[in-house]
Amino acid sequence: MPIQMRAATDDDGEPVIEGYALKYNKPSEVLGGFVRFVEHIAPGALDHTDMSNVVATINHDQNQVLGRSGVNLELTPDDIGLKFIVKPTDTSFARDLITNIKAGVINQCSFAFTVPDNDEAQEWKDSTRDGVDYERTIREIDHLYDVSVVTTPAYPD
């Protein structure tokens, strides 16, 4: 599901941005430098995730905050992944972003997270893909820091 713009259901008619910050079982682009890997997020990885203080940003820039969980950002894990809905604050950079989304120039999402330091949280396997050393499966995310509308995501889906 690409990012969507729609009129809010409230009386003020302000825009709302919604999409999936992450989708389960979808491959990332090839990541890493010297060691190249492709990453997947397993279903259930968000089951115990701390999402109490998440911000919605533009390109993971903490200076361009669109919203915050508990204020104007809703996060909903479902069978597909992590859906978000944000009613951005009325700032110049939010208005610019909305213009770029409407024009189709910016149309993807991303997320920033940490993985707990335990053996069950992730799995690394040798890859059979050309140019890829490993396949990484993330089974547990311990903290979600942001969901972000981005120009170039690590996950194309």
N, C-alpha and C positions, 0 to 999 in steps of 0.2 A: 504494500500500500504506500504510494507516494504521499508526501506531505499534502495536506489539503487546507484550503482556506474556506471558511464559511462564516456566515453571519451568526453571531451569538444568539442564543435563544432568549436573552434578557432584553429589557426595553431600550438599552442604550445603543444597540446595534454595533457594538465594537467587534472587531475581527477576532477569530479564534484560530489557532494553529493546532493541528492534530496530526499524529502519525505514529509510527513505531520507532522507538529509539533502538530496539534490538529485536531480532527474530531468531527463534530457536532453529537449530539444525541447518543454518545457512552458512556457507563458507565466507570467510573474510577474503580480502585481497591477500596477496603474498606479503607477509609482514617480516620485520627483522632486517638485519643488515648482513653481517657475515654468516649468521645462521638464519636461514629463511624458513618460515613456517606459515601454515594456514590454520586459522582458528575457527572453532564452532562453539556456540553456546548450547548446552544441553537443556532440554526441558527440565524444569524444577530447579534450575540454577538460582532463581530468584526467591525460592521458598523461604529462606531465612535472611534475606538481604535487608540491611538497614537502609530504608528510604525515607528517613525522618527529616532530613535536611538536604534536599536535592534542589539544585537550581536548573532552570532552563536557560541556555546561553546560545550565542551565535559563535560557531567555530570554536567551541570550548573556551571562549574568552571570558574570563571572570569579570571583565570590565563592561561586558555587554550582556547583562542579565535581563532576561525577558520575564522571569517569574520564579517562584519558590514554592516548594511543596507546602501545603497547609495554608497558602495565601491565594495564589492564582494558577497553580500547576497541579493537575490531577495525574497520578500514575496508576495504571491498572495492568497488572500482569494477567495474561490470559493464555489460551492454548497456542497462540501464534508467537507471543513474546511480550514485550513491554510497550503498551500503548500509552501515549501521553496526550494531554489536552492542556494547552496554556492560552490564557487570555493575556497577551502581552501588555506591559505597561505602555503608556503613551509617551514614548521617547522618540527622538529623531532616528536612532539606529533601528528601533522596532518598526517604525514606519517605512524606513528604507528596506528592511528585510521583507516586510509584507509586500511592497512593490515588486521586489525581486522574486518572491514566491509566486505572485499572481502572473508575472511574466514568464515563469518557468525557468528562470535563471538559477535559482537555488531550489533544490527539490529533494534533498536527502537528509538523513539524520545520523546521529552517533550517540555515544554514551561514554562516560568515564567511570571507572570502577576499580576495585581491588579484589583480589582473590585471597582467601584465608591461607595461612601457612600450615596446611595439613595435606597429607598424601591423597585424600579423597577429593580435594577441591578441583584438581585438574589432572589430565592425563596427556602425556606426550608419547606419540608413536612415530616410528620411522615412516616417511612418506614414500609412495611409489610415483608421485607426480614429478615430472621434469622440472628442475630448478627449485624444488621444495624439499627441504631436509626433514621437516617434521609436520605432523598433524597434531594440533593442540585442541583438546576438548575441555571446556570450562564447565565443571559440574556444580560449582558453588561460587556465588559472588557474595562477599561479606558486606561491602558498602558501595552504594551507588552515589556518586558525587554530582554528576550532571547528566542531563539529556540535552542534546545540542542540535540545532539546525546547522547543517554544514555544506560547504561546497565540495569537499572531497572526503567521503567517509572511508573507514577501514573495511566496512561491510557494505557491499553494493546493494544488498536487499534492504 
